[in-house]
Amino acid sequence: MNRVVTVRPLSDFALELIFSDGLQKIVDIRSFIDKGLSAALQDEAYFRRVFIEDGGGIAWPNGYDLCPNYLHDEVPAISLAQV
């Protein structure tokens, strides 16, 4: 199982992630922000409160989280120029 070991919020709802296997990528999570728990992430200050949870995924204080394997394997990387 992959684990996020570093998460850094960037502009435009992008996150820089480093995984336990050394993979480093920038992901855009705008497509995950909609209604319900994820709606809070529309506020940039709240979005920046992202942290790594015990299971190696990323989460926010309201309980919204994203699985590390999904982020590693399924969410496409974007370039810094896109941020």
Secondary structure, 3 states (H helix, E strand, C coil): CCCEEEEEECCCCEEEEEECCCCEEEEECHHHCCCHHHHHHHCHHHHCCCEECCCCCEECCCCCEECHHHHHHCCCCECHHHC
